[in-house]
């Protein structure tokens, strides 16, 4: 099969992507997606639509059928680790993301694995923790942080990677309104490509120009966020708005 | 689990807290090995070790009550070991006979020594983890050439112990919410199901954590650790500590 045409400004291109869970359940079916460099895309959909699975596929953490291109290069098992350097993923549950005994060690984990020198690692740790306003808690073990702090800490672990593409899974779920607003404001200034999986329509509207609605593992519709969010009947049909 | 259950005083500000973590680690392990390898210690050895524990506890500002309460955790295990061990020693004046099993005065003394030794060893370990935060302890182990994979397992153990405990508490709470007494015969089976569910949840979480590690470039290799030179005070502490411990060991029969 011929590779799909790649534009120089495409950050991620997904073509005919399918993925099954180990028990045989289909997670994703024939997904096609294209995200421009520096653009922001909201993946919206009801619970169990396949949003989190799609994020994992985009960074090569789940085996897939079909093609994923990151910055013009096809993702394969052989180059997945190298291409993941261009991406940073924030998991939905911060307790999955934070696994080291101290916060600063957790934030340093990614940069160290990038093979950066010690002073650069320290510099990135301080910058990332400053960005999420957690520098004063750098020595704390993650279990001493509040839930909101853990969410920000998880974001810091991704920011320290200084990746071009940032993927976030339900970044504002379970956060109080003020913290969610602060996080949204911060993310809106992210200079790279942003992909946000969420079922919170407000977040999609505030953060992303593009939007794709995912249901039962398939992209139902994609386009400008404003246009999709205006279609109340569609959103009700896919349980994103109450009937 | 209370979040500072294990290492409440680890971020203290005493001289002992400021010593190099490698020195504390090596001296503590040396003390524990000496205690473990002295089956019949004399009063000077036991008294000397107890005095060191007392001195360290006061100097590091770790309350004695906290130290004793934490060290009591091992009492069920060491107590069981001491009792079973005591019944295997036939020498000495018979104090109690149950069938073919006899308990002698010498056996009681040996059992008591076992309890004291295990208690002292645990006290040394508790002082170590309360004067050295766990992340620094792991760095010290790494700089002492302990394999990276082992360190990572310890790091996970520390990080997820609290998480699993919290998860177990949440499950217990959910069970209590809908349990109104009675039907006690079904409780062991229910407990078994709770434990099974906890294992499954732990397994699933471990898979997600593995993905999170891969997402940040983990390839199973170790990562570098900065090794700083020892200061004069660290060398002095290790010399005094080692000399004291060796002196006590030489006097172990008295």
Interface residues (C-beta under 8 A of the other chain):
Chain A: X56 X59 X61 X81 X84 X85 X87 X88 X89 X91 X93 X95 X96 X97 X98 X99 X100 X101 X102 X105 X109 X110 X112 X113 X114 X118 X139 X141 X142 X143 X144 X157 X161
Chain B: X3 X4 X11 X133 X134 X135 X138 X155 X156 X158 X159 X160 X162 X163 X205 X208 X209 X211 X212 X213 X214 X215 X216 X217 X218 X219 X223 X224 X226
